[in-house]
């Protein structure tokens, strides 16, 4: 498809940023500012209401940007999710960064990341300062209600994506197989293996179908920039430890610890905890009880779980707001660099017939990945009895039947959880 036709076909309506954003960009006009503001507002709302962890966040994104706003179609979104699941780093934040990039260029990508990340980071910094606590039946009920929100969101995402991405027996079988693999193996290994094997199954069994089509992913990143980002990723991964060994200051040591944690973890979220525990607790930077307290607080705030880094930077030896900001940026940078390195090559790859067949299988596996997460940890951590099930069903109906935005479901389930907490007190 010619570049002009691809741009017309993409419902993301990209702003006039040059494809190679390391060159001088034209002035940001009113239309560009409007799109950047739109991205910031959308992700800020999600940053304040997206509870449930990284897999649930993908459900929130699908509801907001595919179903409600129509920024891209189901297949293009699933392709993007599959790519980010393969890369180290926080998959949901990588998807959000890419969506902001598609919609409003590099500044839009930064706006998406800031708006989605900063609310939870700020809450955790306040918690570290002792300004936040969740106690008593009202607080515990609120947390339970927020867990129930994730059940409704993920169930809605699985239902909608399965209809579009598993329309035949072969792909439905791949999705079921992915569920079994993720539930049986667990962790990042199970998730990455499910998508990889789903892609191989699609390559073998899903050839000869109609063209994958879907919206073109308008990704204003040149191959030169992509290669530069890959070089920067490798240089930082190898260079920071050398600086630490050479006697660099504690600030460089902190950057190195969080950069390596973000660079070497697949699946994000809970998977990064062992790496952070080794870097912060075993090294003596953070007390074990403080680490556990911060982890508990992270479960009670919306947004990406990687913002736990801000808390650790705050409470660590010699910590403070500056260290919290350094830790927060350092843990996200490697995943975003790898994403920028991969994006320039993604449209060319996804348009090839063989790759399309593999993506059909990988997309079906993404549905299975969400389905497995719907069971554990989302369902098992939230549905404790008939009352919780009824509240989750109400939340699902608000999304699927009434077509209300996710923040309404968050409000209803949060209040419902508080009522359940008071009723059980």
Secondary structure, DSSP 8 states (H G I E B T S, - for coil): --HHHHHHH-TT---S--SSTTS------HHHHHHHHHHHHHHHHHHHH--S-HHHHHHHHIIIIIIIS-SS-HHHHHHHHHHHHHSSS-HHHHHHHHHHHHHHHHHHHHHHHHHHHHHHHHHHHHHHTT-----HHHHHHHHHHHHHHHHHHHHHHHHHHHHHH--SHHHHHHHHHHHHHHHHH-HHHHHHHHHHHHHHHHHHHSTTS-------------HHHHHHHHHHHHHHHHHHHHHHHTT--HHHHHHHHHHHHHHS-SS-GGGGHHHHIIIIITTTSS-HHHHHHHHHHHHTS-S-GGGHHHHHHHHSTT--HHHHHHHHHHHHHHHHHHHHHHHHHHHHHHTSHHHHHHHHHHHHHHHHHHHHHIIIIIIHHH--SHHHHHHHHHHHHHHHTS---HHHHHHHHHHHHHHHHHHH-
